[in-house]
């Protein structure tokens, strides 16, 4: 790696800071909401990004459309922008997503979420951190190489994927299933869509996800005559506490993950009866399970069913269990994989800190790559304001993360 080339790219990215801010303003003003979230999809935003890339000299752009009759023009488009490297033996991929989540309660915002406000070194607006920071850093990494006339070690591709916020079925999952030939086992893949403010987390593994819905059926009656009914709420409350047994049954620790244990937490609770003096005949609640990879999801389901059977017997109720989300953990990216070392070195060069590979309980699109046998890491520097009111991107992070990507591109 030429130190002079790296310094040129670093300086170019510094000069591009204002352009990055203006780009963020432009794309924030185009709400790319999934039809499932009340929007029309990503088409308008993707068309803007495609024009922007073309106007800045990127000629190799591929648009991949997943069909969605509920979206604008019936499609959910993704883009792949490529510049040539010194070698095409492998590809360096930077993958971000174009869709965002709805703004939520407008009363909790200090400004219009679809109009960026720049203040105190931050860009405020919906999507500015999730995932437009990573999107902007990725695109401007590519542009910095073009503008300096420097080639990365290998072909550099930026993926602008659709549908990440509602499952990726029409985004990265669609791309991998229908255009899997684009990817090779030795490719280097970075997903800048999760991270810590100190830059030190390189995510290489994820827990299995299991979301369960419990419907407890009893018998409704007047609260003053409980003997005439069966209190579904009371039985469900006992079930909630008995599900704590899962922590004892699946108690392995893996220090790769934070937290290093499987978690089983009751979360959402549906309303039952509207008045105080009625014993509910039905009660509904949900359990969020994040399971260490060594435990099969089916083993957890078996334990849950056994616990439910005990409550059914003790309270004469019927409990229906259904899944609202199931994602078995993908094989982790090895901690000694090339892409892990490259990102770690880039972070050390730019931020001056020692990053370490870690696992998380949340889910990212990296799992789609890993299920295909592709080593991917998730990394960026974030204040973790995504999905919140007054979401913001730290401008310094946006620029410096691009420098980390550039370091990877030259050192590879």
Number of C-alpha atoms within 10 A of each C-alpha: 13 9 11 9 18 19 13 16 26 22 13 19 25 18 13 17 17 12 14 21 20 13 16 24 20 16 23 22 17 18 23 25 24 23 18 13 14 10 17 21 29 27 24 16 19 24 15 14 19 21 11 13 19 14 10 12 11 17 13 13 17 13 16 19 18 20 14 16 11 15 19 15 12 15 20 27 26 26 23 18 22 20 19 17 21 12 12 12 12 18 24 26 25 26 25 28 27 30 30 29 21 17 21 13 9 12 8 11 17 12 15 15 24 19 18 24 17 16 11 8 12 20 23 28 28 32 31 30 31 27 22 25 30 30 28 23 28 30 22 27 28 25 21 23 23 18 13 12 11 17 19 25 21 23 20 24 24 23 24 25 28 36 28 22 20 17 14 18 14 21 27 27 21 20 20 15 12 12 12 12 9 10 18 15 11 16 19 26 22 25 23 28 25 25 18 14 13 15 23 21 22 26 27 27 31 27 27 24 22 21 19 20 19 20 20 27 23 25 16 18 18 14 15 10 11 14 10 13 17 21 26 27 22 16 24 26 14 15 21 19 10 15 18 15 15 18 14 9 10 19 14 13 12 15 10 18 20 12 13 16 20 24 20 19 17 17 10 12 13 10 11 15 15 8 8 9 12 18 25 26 19 23 23 19 19 21 21 18 23 25 24 28 19 12 16 13 20 11 10 17 15 10 16 18 14 12 18 25 15 13 21 19 10 11 16 16 22 18 23 13 16 12 13 12 12 13 15 20 23 19 19 23 25 15 18 9 15 16 23 27 17 20 25 23 20 24 27 16 14 16 19 11 15 14 21 17 22 20 22 22 21 12 17 19 21 27 26 17 20 19 14 16 16 21 26 29 31 25 27 31 27 25 18 16 16 21 16 17 20 21 22 28 30 21 21 13 23 27 24 20 28 28 30 24 26 25 27 24 28 22 18 18
